[in-house]
């Protein structure tokens, strides 16, 4: 079965057994999480969500992604060069059941 779910303001296309990275949710490793905001299930499309459709997943780990660099630069002004880094926290989830 295939489904499209909404987690943290983003949409993810999932199948059973797939692993996805979502924005950090409050759950520990090994916990089972349920997603009720199912937008599409196989050929059925909800408006906006399907009723009686859930997707279950197991939390594999919480972590931070690799660091990206954010530059702030103003032309012809060497004093205003600024660099800062950012690491986005994530939660890795393995989809176990689509019903």
C-alpha positions in Angstrom: 0.0 0.0 0.0 1.1 3.5 -0.7 0.1 6.6 1.2 0.8 10.3 1.5 1.0 11.7 5.0 1.4 15.1 6.5 3.9 15.6 9.3 5.2 18.9 10.5 3.8 20.9 7.6 5.4 18.7 5.0 4.0 15.9 2.9 5.7 12.5 2.6 5.1 9.6 0.2 5.4 6.4 2.2 5.1 2.6 1.7 5.3 -0.2 4.2 9.0 -0.7 5.2 10.2 2.7 4.0 12.3 4.9 6.3 11.7 8.7 6.3 13.4 11.7 8.0 10.8 14.1 9.5 11.2 17.2 11.6 11.8 16.3 15.3 8.9 15.0 17.2 8.7 14.2 20.9 9.2 10.4 20.9 12.0 8.2 22.1 13.7 5.4 20.1 11.5 2.3 19.9 8.3 4.2 20.4 5.3 3.6 18.0 3.8 6.7 16.5 0.5 7.1 14.6 -0.1 9.6 11.9 -3.8 10.5 11.4 -3.3 13.1 8.7 -3.5 10.8 5.7 -4.0 12.7 2.4 -4.0 9.8 0.0 -4.2 6.0 0.3 -3.6 4.1 -2.9 -6.1 5.7 -5.3 -8.4 7.3 -2.7 -7.9 11.0 -2.2 -9.2 12.8 0.9 -10.6 16.3 1.1 -8.4 17.3 2.9 -7.8 14.1 4.9 -9.1 10.5 4.7 -11.2 9.3 7.6 -10.5 6.0 9.2 -7.0 5.8 7.7 -3.8 5.7 9.9 -0.2 5.1 9.3 2.0 3.6 12.1 5.7 3.8 12.4 8.5 3.0 14.7 11.0 5.7 15.8 14.5 4.6 15.0 16.5 7.5 16.3 16.6 11.2 17.0 19.6 13.3 15.8 20.9 16.3 14.0 21.7 16.6 10.3 25.0 17.7 9.0 26.0 21.3 9.5 25.2 23.8 6.7 26.8 27.2 6.3 24.7 30.4 6.1 26.6 33.4 4.7 25.6 37.0 5.0 27.6 39.2 2.7 27.4 42.9 1.7 29.2 43.9 -1.5 32.4 46.1 -1.1 32.2 46.1 2.6 34.6 43.6 4.2 33.4 44.4 7.8 30.0 42.9 7.3 31.0 39.4 6.3 29.2 37.0 8.6 29.0 33.2 8.7 27.0 31.0 10.9 26.1 27.3 10.9 22.9 25.4 11.4 22.0 21.8 12.2 18.4 20.8 11.8 17.1 18.2 14.3 15.3 15.2 12.8 13.5 12.0 13.7 14.1 8.9 11.6 10.9 6.7 11.3 10.4 3.3 9.8 6.8 2.8 8.5 5.4 -0.5 9.8 1.7 -0.5 9.0 -0.7 1.4 6.7 -4.4 0.8 7.4 
